[in-house]
Amino acid sequence: MKKGFYKILIVIMSVALIGLIIIQFYWLNLTIQNGTDSFNNNVYQAMNYTTEKINKNELERYYKKFNNIQSDLKSNKDKPQVVTNQVIKDSLGVTYAYVTRYVVEKSMLPSSGKYNDSLTKANIYSQERVFKIDKDSSARGIPNLNLNFEHALQDGTFTLESAARWDAGSTPIDKRVNYAMLDSILKNELRNRGIHQAMPILAVLKKDSTETNVKSKDFDRNKIEFMVPLFLDRKDHIEYYLAANFVNRNLAIVAPTVPVISLTFILTMIIITVFSLSIYYMQLQRKSSEIKTDFINNMTHEFKTPIATINIASDALRNEKIFTDPEKVKYYADLIKQENKRMNAHVEMVLRMSKLDRNQMDMNFQEVNLNGIVQKSVEPIRFIVEERNGTIFEDYNAEQSFVKGDPFHLENIVINVLDNARKYSPNTPEIKVKTYNKDNNFLIEISDKGMGMPQNVLKKIFEQFYREETGNIHNVKGHGLGLAYVKKIVQLHGGQVWAESSAGKGSTFFIKIPLKS
């Protein structure tokens, strides 16, 4: 994948993801707004129902006072009757409404059998009822009941709402309704409409919005959210309001949308995760492709040198002058063998890593002495180091050195680490090899005073094909498989490998293998 196309693809995917997230938040905001509107509508419906029920309850109390009058009037409404009324105020200021009903019963009495004559007899019955209107209600100016009122009384359809408003208007509000009743009715209505989380704080306000005694102790007039008429006066003007605000209002609004919000959040996180993983693996694939290309170039370079050497040595052996010189023939033959061995080592390393990746590496586990293996591994490196006037210091302090492992691979990993210490020591190599026991483990510590590594490089040195570079030029020959091989072999032995280093101050590698139990 070309680098330019790769960047364009990331930009397009990023724009699409951002657009999708914006749409998700838009619909989420719309859902919350709908939830808010639904909450407000339900609250207003519940409060209106509450005020209707309070008014109905108050009216029922007045109907009970007139119950006998209404029933009597209804039972005799077909008979000839006359209803009179009068409102009287006594010396104490108490007002009474007198309702008097006169019923006329007529009957025919025969006076002569010969001519079928008869006399009409009329009996007049009277019934009187008194309705007491509470003190101070006269301030409302209750007049004598009019003729329309009389007709309403006669057929029993008189609505007491006007009379109730006249009377109740002079009654203190805390005598007409109490907070517990308001709270109970409203909460029940809210539950019926699916509102459970929000707790109402109520108050009854006068028509000028001043507070009354009927209110919650936590009520704050500055926080009023909802207000509906509670009582009307006799002229149908609002006399009292029912006001409310809510605790946990936002929770009640969000609660019904929690499934939608949760699903939106989960899907958004899945999309972001998939996008991030896609970008990550694309970068990883791109990086892996670059590393493998670099590896092929390095391997080609590694093979090119011995092939060229073998080619030169072969041409030299074909020279007739060389035939007469056994020493030169032996020299060129050894050179061919040495270069062929080097190529074979490269091939073996690649094949070995391929088997490790597929978990097909044959391991010959047995009881081995790691002190002895480390000493044996040092010998081939010592000669190379001494040719550069370098030194290898050895310190074998491990009292327990037997582990269960594969001696061939254990020797190879120690050689790999020692060879790295040699290669990355640009001046005179100075390498220290130390073994010791710690927490039932055998530890190998190999340190050098070479060029060292920065922290960003230190995190990657055990990755396959990775090699520290300076620009586009490798400072040291290699194929980037040695330390990856070391890590895999150590892990197969149940151990750990790590390094400590800083640029310009050398490096220290630690290999930890569990002791044989």
GIMO-V781632 format. One line per field, one symbol per residue. ss: DSSP state (H for helix, E for strand, - for the rest). psi: psi as a letter, one per 20 degrees, with the letter a starting at -180 (. if undefined). burial: b if it has 9 or more other ideal C-beta (glycine too) atoms within 8 Angstrom, else e. A space follows every 10 residues. Layout:
ss->???
psi->???
burial->???
This chain:
ss->--HHHHHHHH HHHHHHHHHH HHHHHHHHHH HHHHHHHHHH HHHHHHHHHH HHHHHHHHHH HHHHH-HHHH HHHHH----- EEEEEEEEE- ----EEEEEE EEEEEEEEEE EE----EEEE EEEEEEEEEE EEE---HHHH ------HHHH HHHHH----- HHHHHHHH-- --HHHH--HH HHHHHHHHHH HH------EE EEEEEE---- EEEEE----- HHH--EEEEE EE-----EEE EEEEEEE-HH HHHHH--HHH HHHHHHHHHH HHHHHHHHHH HHHHHHHHHH HHHHHHHHHH HHHHHHHHHH HHHHHHH--H HHH--HHHHH HHHHHHHHHH HHHHHHHHHH HHHHHHH--- -----EEEEH HHHHHHHHHH HHHHHHH--- EEEEEE---- -EEEE-HHHH HHHHHHHHHH HHH------E EEEEEEEE-- EEEEEEEE-- ----HHHH-- ---------E --E------- -HHHHHHHHH HH---EEEEE E-----EEEE EEEE---
psi->pqgghggggg gghggggggg hggghghghh ghghhggggg ghgggggghg hghggggghh hhhhhjgggg ggghhkiiqp rppqqppppa hjjppqopop pppopqqppp hphgjkqrqp ppppqqppqp oppqqiiiii lprqpahhhg hhhgjjjppj gghghgghhj pqhihhqqhg gggggggghg hhjjohhppq orqpqrhjjq qainrqhjpo hijphqpqqg qqaijkqphq qoqqrppkgh ghghghjggg gggggghghg gggggghggg hgggggghgg ghgggggghg ghhhghgggg gghghhhiph hhhinhghgh ghghgggghh hgghggghgg hghghghjkj pppnprpqoh ghggghhhgh hgggghhjkr qpppnniohp jproaohghg ghhgggghhg hghknhbopo ppppqrqplk qpppooqrlb iaqrhhhhii ijqqipppro cjpphpqrjk ighhgggggg hhjjaqprqp rqpijrqppp ppppqp.
burial->eeeeebeebb eebbeebeeb beebeebbee bbeebbebbb ebbbbbbbbb bebbbeebbe ebbeebeebb bbbbebbeee bebebebeee eebbbbbbbb bbbbbbeeeb eeeeeeeeee eeeeeeeebe bebbeebbeb ebeebeeebb ebbbbbebeb eeebbbbbbb bebbebbebe bbbebbbebb bebebeebeb bbbbbbbeee ebebbbeebe beebebebbb bebeeeeebb bbbbbbebbe bbbbbebeeb beebeebbee bbeebeebbe ebeeebebbe bbebbeebbe bbbebbbebb eebbebbeee ebeeeeebbe ebbebbeebb ebbeebeebb ebbebbeeee eeeeeeebeb bbbbbebbee bbebbbeeeb ebeeebebee bbbebbbebb bbbbbbbbbb bbbbbeeebb bbbbbebeee bbbbbbbbeb bbbeeebbee bbeebbbeee eeebeeebbb bbbbbbbbbb bbbebebebe beeeebbbbb bbbbbee
